[in-house]
Amino acid sequence: MVSTIDNQSSPPPTTSATGTDPIWTGSSHRHHVVIVGGGFGGLYAAKALGRAPVDVTLIDKRNFHLFQPLLYQVATGAISPADIASPLRGVLARNKNTRVLLNEVTDLNPETQILILKNGDALHYDTLIVATGVSHHYFGNDQWQTIAPGLKTVEDALEMRRRIFSAFETAEKIEDPALQKAWMTFAIVGGGPTGVELAGAIAEIAHGTLRHNFRHIDTSQAEIILIEGMDRVLPPYDPSLSATAKESLQRLGVTVRTQAMVTNIDEQGVTLKQGDTTEAIATKTVLWAAGVKASSMGQILADRTGAELDRAGRVVVEPDLSVSGHGNIFVIGDLANFPHQGDRPLPGVAPVAMQEGEYVAKSIVQRLKGETVNPFRYLDLGSLAVIGKNSAVVDLGFVKFAGPLAWLVWVFAHIYYLIEFDNKLIVMIQWGWNYVTKSRGARLITGEDARIVDPTEVRQREPEKALTTGGR
Ligand SMILES: Cc1cc2nc3c(=O)[nH]c(=O)nc-3n(C[C@H](O)[C@H](O)[C@H](O)COP(=O)(O)OP(=O)(O)OC[C@H]3O[C@@H](n4cnc5c(N)ncnc54)[C@H](O)[C@@H]3O)c2cc1C
């Protein structure tokens, strides 16, 4: 069942809380579409509405679109944050019907069709598209968040990068073998695509990039452990590809622990339960790639519209991606649970968000013309996951393969989907250079590393220095 929307713009609202920026309601005659979130879903919807006879406002709390699939490359020093970020204003500059607002949506009133923004402003919509994505999920153990950061934002990637590279720096300064080993042990929780990518990249850093960069430690002795609760890595993939991915990881020097449940994470390391056995792994670097939960807009929509949420807090949508009983509110991308195709909800991947964005844009125009709108159908073009240089797995449904060819497919798919031409060019050059030299030129340590709290840990070699240099 597909709902309809009015082709008349409803009466404009009201006030600007700040008084500095009058509320923009679009032209008084045109239908006003407000898109919340400039990720894959929101941006593709906005782009598709560029020539539509509507006014569009895209609101995001960041001023850029982030290409999340390459975040792990920022986290591991291969590329810089700007290489995978595109300013939303720039991307949408040619869409004359579109305005970009840097702000955060904190509430909505579906009866008056008003959004409340973080600075207190109100914004009226005729049609609302919510595409605010998801964040990390620690399954009731939020205290692990500071010890085991996840990877979702640029800040997360920079935090991971700081932790990975300062772990080697700290190990270089330590004499105590046990403590040194803990700094040179990296545990990645979650054997999905992100966990596999991170584990493979850290192994390449330890065994390749940094190999001859240190004098006190041998970085190739670093231990990289990938922990997965299920019986194989890349659980949603075909078992044969999971097996290939595991072998490739092992060849890179990654220890793969499957059917291992993490029961605790603290400053000393990770505790695992495998069957009846409990094991403590001493490590100073734990990275989280295990779960997602809906962004806060999911709960806001549930509270205000009565929308059904799934266990991860995602909004269960109708076949046309609208919220049940609210034909002018659509939820797309990672925040949406679309249960109408296959026996499982659609996966939280970029192509789903992009296709949903384009579908909703098209369906808004169709409705305004009074045309019939067909339900959304996702066209699955396949899945890719990268393990390391020359190593990836590809599942196109009718054919599955791994190795260097799969890696090339992965490389070109990711270059192709980078939003701007500048990004494509820079990343291509950077990857070409990294491929030839094995280098990772963006391995800067910026900011403070919160883990280095005990100065005695890193100063264990300083008494020697004091003896030889004397005091002044
Ligand atoms: C590390 C990582 C690796 C990935 N790798 C792949 C991959 O290889 N292939 C693949 O297909 N997919 C991959 N994904 C998944 C893919 O990135 C997501 O499926 C996709 O980004 C979802 O798009 P979206 O538009 O729903 O949300 P997002 O892209 O997350 O965008 C949400 C936007 O909403 C904004 N926002 C949130 N709340 C508010 C608010 N209240 N007000 C205003 N703005 C708000 C955010 O700032 C953000 O810009 C990966 C994801 C991650 C995190």
The ligand as an SDF file (V2000), in Angstrom:
LIG
                    3D

 53 58  0  0  0  0  0  0  0  0999 V2000
   33.7290    2.0400    8.9290 C   0  0  0  0  0  0  0  0  0  0  0  0
   32.6230    1.7800    7.9500 C   0  0  0  0  0  0  0  0  0  0  0  0
   32.8910    1.0780    6.7760 C   0  0  0  0  0  0  0  0  0  0  0  0
   31.8860    0.8410    5.8520 C   0  0  0  0  0  0  0  0  0  0  0  0
   32.1840    0.1680    4.7150 N   0  0  0  0  0  0  0  0  0  0  0  0
   31.2230   -0.0070    3.7800 C   0  0  0  0  0  0  0  0  0  0  0  0
   31.5300   -0.6240    2.5360 C   0  0  0  0  0  0  0  0  0  0  0  0
   32.6750   -1.0120    2.2840 O   0  0  0  0  0  0  0  0  0  0  0  0
   30.5260   -0.7650    1.6230 N   0  0  0  0  0  0  0  0  0  0  0  0
   29.2620   -0.3200    1.8820 C   0  0  0  0  0  0  0  0  0  0  0  0
   28.3990   -0.4430    1.0220 O   0  0  0  0  0  0  0  0  0  0  0  0
   28.9390    0.2460    3.0480 N   0  0  0  0  0  0  0  0  0  0  0  0
   29.8780    0.4220    4.0020 C   0  0  0  0  0  0  0  0  0  0  0  0
   29.5680    1.0240    5.1950 N   0  0  0  0  0  0  0  0  0  0  0  0
   28.1590    1.3730    5.4610 C   0  0  0  0  0  0  0  0  0  0  0  0
   27.7680    2.6830    4.7880 C   0  0  0  0  0  0  0  0  0  0  0  0
   28.7330    3.6710    5.0390 O   0  0  0  0  0  0  0  0  0  0  0  0
   26.4010    3.0650    5.3110 C   0  0  0  0  0  0  0  0  0  0  0  0
   25.5050    2.0520    4.9380 O   0  0  0  0  0  0  0  0  0  0  0  0
   25.9410    4.4010    4.7490 C   0  0  0  0  0  0  0  0  0  0  0  0
   26.8170    5.4280    5.1210 O   0  0  0  0  0  0  0  0  0  0  0  0
   24.5300    4.7140    5.2400 C   0  0  0  0  0  0  0  0  0  0  0  0
   24.1390    5.9520    4.7350 O   0  0  0  0  0  0  0  0  0  0  0  0
   23.0940    6.8390    5.5370 P   0  0  0  0  0  0  0  0  0  0  0  0
   22.7890    7.9920    4.6410 O   0  0  0  0  0  0  0  0  0  0  0  0
   21.9990    6.0190    6.0320 O   0  0  0  0  0  0  0  0  0  0  0  0
   23.8730    7.3450    6.8550 O   0  0  0  0  0  0  0  0  0  0  0  0
   25.2540    8.0580    7.0280 P   0  0  0  0  0  0  0  0  0  0  0  0
   26.1050    7.9310    5.8290 O   0  0  0  0  0  0  0  0  0  0  0  0
   25.7850    7.5630    8.3240 O   0  0  0  0  0  0  0  0  0  0  0  0
   24.8750    9.6050    7.1600 O   0  0  0  0  0  0  0  0  0  0  0  0
   24.1340   10.0970    8.2360 C   0  0  0  0  0  0  0  0  0  0  0  0
   24.2890   11.6150    8.2430 C   0  0  0  0  0  0  0  0  0  0  0  0
   23.3320   12.1570    9.1190 O   0  0  0  0  0  0  0  0  0  0  0  0
   23.9080   13.1910    9.8810 C   0  0  0  0  0  0  0  0  0  0  0  0
   23.1210   13.2960   11.1120 N   0  0  0  0  0  0  0  0  0  0  0  0
   22.9390   12.3510   12.0520 C   0  0  0  0  0  0  0  0  0  0  0  0
   22.0750   12.7730   12.9810 N   0  0  0  0  0  0  0  0  0  0  0  0
   21.6950   14.0180   12.6170 C   0  0  0  0  0  0  0  0  0  0  0  0
   20.7900   14.9720   13.1660 C   0  0  0  0  0  0  0  0  0  0  0  0
   20.0710   14.7140   14.2730 N   0  0  0  0  0  0  0  0  0  0  0  0
   20.6580   16.1650   12.5420 N   0  0  0  0  0  0  0  0  0  0  0  0
   21.3640   16.4430   11.4200 C   0  0  0  0  0  0  0  0  0  0  0  0
   22.2120   15.5560   10.8490 N   0  0  0  0  0  0  0  0  0  0  0  0
   22.3650   14.3610   11.4350 C   0  0  0  0  0  0  0  0  0  0  0  0
   25.3370   12.7300   10.0680 C   0  0  0  0  0  0  0  0  0  0  0  0
   26.1990   13.8300   10.3480 O   0  0  0  0  0  0  0  0  0  0  0  0
   25.6380   12.0710    8.7290 C   0  0  0  0  0  0  0  0  0  0  0  0
   26.1910   12.9740    7.8070 O   0  0  0  0  0  0  0  0  0  0  0  0
   30.5720    1.2890    6.1250 C   0  0  0  0  0  0  0  0  0  0  0  0
   30.3020    1.9840    7.3080 C   0  0  0  0  0  0  0  0  0  0  0  0
   31.3190    2.2430    8.2090 C   0  0  0  0  0  0  0  0  0  0  0  0
   31.0240    3.0060    9.4770 C   0  0  0  0  0  0  0  0  0  0  0  0
  1  2  1  0
  2  3  1  0
  2 52  2  0
  3  4  2  0
  4  5  1  0
  4 50  1  0
  5  6  2  0
  6  7  1  0
  6 13  1  0
  7  8  2  0
  7  9  1  0
  9 10  1  0
 10 11  2  0
 10 12  1  0
 12 13  2  0
 13 14  1  0
 14 15  1  0
 14 50  1  0
 15 16  1  0
 16 17  1  0
 16 18  1  0
 18 19  1  0
 18 20  1  0
 20 21  1  0
 20 22  1  0
 22 23  1  0
 23 24  1  0
 24 25  2  0
 24 26  1  0
 24 27  1  0
 27 28  1  0
 28 29  2  0
 28 30  1  0
 28 31  1  0
 31 32  1  0
 32 33  1  0
 33 34  1  0
 33 48  1  0
 34 35  1  0
 35 36  1  0
 35 46  1  0
 36 37  1  0
 36 45  1  0
 37 38  2  0
 38 39  1  0
 39 40  1  0
 39 45  2  0
 40 41  1  0
 40 42  2  0
 42 43  1  0
 43 44  2  0
 44 45  1  0
 46 47  1  0
 46 48  1  0
 48 49  1  0
 50 51  2  0
 51 52  1  0
 52 53  1  0
M  END
$$$$
